[in-house]
Amino acid sequence: MAGYDTGGGRHIAESGIQATAYRKDRLMAKKPNYGQERRDRDRIKAAKKAEKQNAKAEKSERAKPVEDNEVKEAEAK
């Protein structure tokens, strides 16, 4: 059994680069975390929605004083 490679990748090469490349081929893919992905999408969606609401509120605030001034001028005449 001396010199028999079991596929562990430990004694396949003296160079760290070759051994690392060998081990990377043997790794399994990660299990997807659908819950985390869903939370990330929901968080991004909520941030966009809040940004739109803030922009809409600022726009209405900027338009509000102009309307008030026009009403006051009309009442004064």
NORLIN-V457596 format. One record per helix or strand of 2 or more residues. SS is the DSSP state (H for helix, E for strand). FROM is the first residue (numbers start at 1). LEN is the number of residues. If there is no record, write none. Layout:
# NORLIN-V457596
((SS & FROM & LEN) (SS & FROM & LEN))
This chain:
# NORLIN-V457596
((H & 16 & 11) (H & 34 & 43))
